[in-house]
Amino acid sequence: MNALSIPGQALPPTPPEMEARIRDAAAKIKPHEDSFRVRMEHVLHGGMYARTCRVPGGMAFTSVMIKIPTVLTIHGNCCVCAGDRWYELTGYNVLAASAHRIQAYVTLGDTEITMFFPSDAKTVEDAEKQFTDQWANLLSRRRHDNDLTWITGVEACRE
């Protein structure tokens, strides 16, 4: 198995040819998004924004283009396309992630993916606009009953 990250290096930007392939996959997945049973959790605290996507096993999905560097924590069992290669991740992984990346995932078991970065945003919507120009395509824009948002200093908790 190939290591997804090497200490001191970050997940690479996505090459244009792989970006096109992932966008093709996203177009095929999009009609099925209503069946996705993911839980989104958002935290704005201390000048940081964290978004967690809790995904059941057996799902295939893609991210939007992430335009800034972030840190990813992936816990579970999944395959992820990073750069131009597929990797299998198991257990708990903390990864530096470059700007200008779009990724594809296949969950082999329940998986939690948290992305975080410094942010001066006051709302989730503003934070989303900081990390992607494709914010309207985010699953979090289609509110689900079990999503959670915590914004300290503004409101305690909204379910």
Protein Blocks (a to p, Z undefined) as FASTA:
>chain_A
ZZfbdghiacddddfklmmmmmmmmmmmmmmmmmpccddddddeehiacddddddehiac
dddddfbdcddddedjddddehjaccddehjddddddehiadddddfbdcddddddddfb
fbfklmmmmmpcklmmpmklmccfkbccddehkambdZZ
